[in-house]
Amino acid sequence: MDNPMQAHGGHGITRFRPSDPDAPFGDGISPFLEKAHAPIFEEKVLSDLPVEGEVPRDLNGVYLRNGPNQQVKPLKAYHWFDGDGMLHAAHFDRGKVTYRNRWIRTDAFENERAAQVAKYYSVFESNKDNKKRPLKDSANTDIVFQGGKGIALWYLAGDPYEFDPLTLDTIGKTDFSVRANLKVSAHAKVDEDTDELLFFDYEAEYPYMTYGVVGPDGKMKHSTPIVLPGPRLPHDMGITKKHSILHDLPLYQDMDAWRTGRHKIVFNPDLPSRFAVVPRYGDADSIRWFEAEPCFMYHVVNCWDEDDAVVMVGCRYGMSTDKDKVAKAIANLAMDAKLYKWRFDLKTGRTTEGPIERAMNLEFPTSPTALNGKRTRYSYCVTMVEDPVPRFSGIVKHDMHTGAFTAFSEGHGVYYSEPWFAPSDSRRSEDDGYVVAFAYNQPKDRSELHVFDAREIGRGPRCRITIPTRVPAGFHATWVKASQMKGR
Ligand SMILES: [Fe+2]
């Protein structure tokens, strides 16, 4: 066979054909539409891919990654957060790998697909509640797997969309969110022991946040309002086996800008950070609020119960005393985060906190999904560079017990997706398995899929699989074990 890469079952749905694939809508609109971030316009299924090294046969499941992939030329401005959600998947099956990509068929995607022109504004120009200048609810941020289905989520709290984790076909909006008239933020959490989905919705109106629990049957089990002092911009939450942790951080919309339809954020270091520790099925009266030093955080690494306390580890911002600098850095995704630990003492009501690691700027942290809410030792993160927009230049494994870290980078011009821990079929210890990530090689304009031995990240990928298309830079990922998909 001349070409070992077989393409089959592709959809190729878009009528748009860019003359310059590296800047498909023309130069100068936004660096988030060029090079490693440039969208692609074909939906493909590719198998029999060239492999350097050997694909482990005890790695079975699917690596799923979400991210923005703008379908039509933007109206004016464009931010990385604005693009239509596209799913990319690498399905590992007894040593063979199949790559797929598909847009998520959100209402907004279908609307713009039919019109073939942009209907929505950038977060630079609008806010979520602006009827005159609508913002696109794109499901482009995060992925969880629960109840036998993938669910794509949006960071400003939008409609969660279910999809098939193998075909990537969109199934539709989740039944529980439609029935309850709730939106769901990115970073809902799944307890794999109970297959419950724990989520939060947040909004500009009182009570500003709602917390909920969905059962494995997809039905809402519990929900409760989380009353905040005003509208906030939380990004993540934590769970333990007993509690959920919701964030009230001193980062919020500039309300004068909001009223004129603009999205501008303010960091107020005069306010404390507050964390709501709620029993999993707790009501508003059972919330325990803990104050901490003012900060912002995008991402939680993991949380767990420990004696009479709840522990949360995350990537914390706000070490700088320059509040405008902090707000700008957060708005522009200029990551400057440190691994940090909070301990909420349920007996005394006090918080103790401090950095775990001071030297490295680490973000997009992950830990094994099966250990959500249980004490973990390792986290897998990316290192960030500005080039001129944020890119994931390397992968780091951090050991919370010893403080040691191991890291790997291919060097300048090769940028990773969020890495995810993929357990071996017979996992016997926390890091018995692999770490999987897409890597975009900008000089060669092609992507690869890298599989690391999770115990030996520093040795580099155990295998590199060529993906003969660009997998544009994106946001969050997950891993679904083959055993979780049985009976689909
Ligand atoms: Fe995120």
Boltz pocket constraint, residues with backbone or C-beta under 6 A from the ligand:
constraints:
  - pocket:
      binder: B
      contacts: [[A, 141], [A, 186], [A, 187], [A, 235], [A, 298], [A, 299], [A, 476]]
      max_distance: 6.0
